[in-house]
């Protein structure tokens, strides 16, 4: 399984998060969901490795499930 624990963005991760939030400004919930879906597909195309993408999906899903179990969203 690919290692997804390495932080490849470093300090730029905060800058990306800021840009992501700005991209969502003014969008309703449906527009925001469409933006996220399009972004995921664009980034998946850049990653280009199915095993890595499946590992990322599993990791993202596990993060949601563990937050729900702890009473957070």
C-alpha positions in Angstrom: 0.0 0.0 0.0 1.4 3.5 -0.9 2.6 5.6 2.0 0.3 8.6 2.3 1.8 9.8 5.6 4.5 11.9 4.0 3.7 15.7 4.0 4.9 16.7 0.5 3.5 20.3 0.8 5.1 21.4 4.0 4.3 25.0 4.8 2.6 25.3 1.4 -0.1 23.1 2.7 -1.6 26.0 4.6 -1.4 28.1 1.4 -3.2 25.5 -0.5 -5.9 25.2 2.2 -6.4 29.0 2.1 -6.7 28.8 -1.7 -9.2 25.9 -1.4 -11.4 27.9 1.0 -11.2 30.9 -1.3 -12.3 28.8 -4.3 -15.4 27.8 -2.3 -16.4 31.4 -1.5 -19.8 32.3 -2.8 -20.8 28.8 -3.8 -23.8 27.1 -2.4 -23.6 23.6 -1.0 -24.2 22.0 -4.4 -21.7 24.2 -6.1 -19.2 23.4 -3.4 -19.7 19.7 -3.9 -19.3 20.1 -7.7 -16.0 22.0 -7.1 -14.7 19.3 -4.8 -15.6 16.5 -7.2 -14.0 18.3 -10.2 -10.9 19.0 -8.1 -10.6 15.4 -7.0 -10.8 14.2 -10.6 -8.2 16.7 -11.8 -5.8 15.8 -9.0 -6.5 12.0 -9.5 -5.5 12.5 -13.1 -2.3 14.1 -12.0 -1.5 11.3 -9.5 -2.2 8.7 -12.2 -1.6 5.7 -10.0 -4.7 3.6 -9.1 -3.2 2.0 -6.0 -2.3 5.4 -4.6 -5.7 6.8 -5.4 -7.5 3.8 -3.7 -5.3 4.2 -0.7 -6.1 7.9 -0.5 -9.9 7.1 -0.8 -9.6 4.6 2.0 -7.6 7.0 4.2 -10.1 9.8 3.6 -13.0 7.5 4.4 -11.4 6.2 7.5 -10.8 9.7 8.7 -14.5 10.5 8.3 -15.6 7.3 10.1 -13.2 7.9 13.0 -14.4 11.5 13.4 -18.0 10.4 13.4 -17.3 7.7 16.0 -15.7 10.4 18.2 -18.7 12.7 17.8 -17.1 15.2 15.4 -18.0 16.0 11.8 
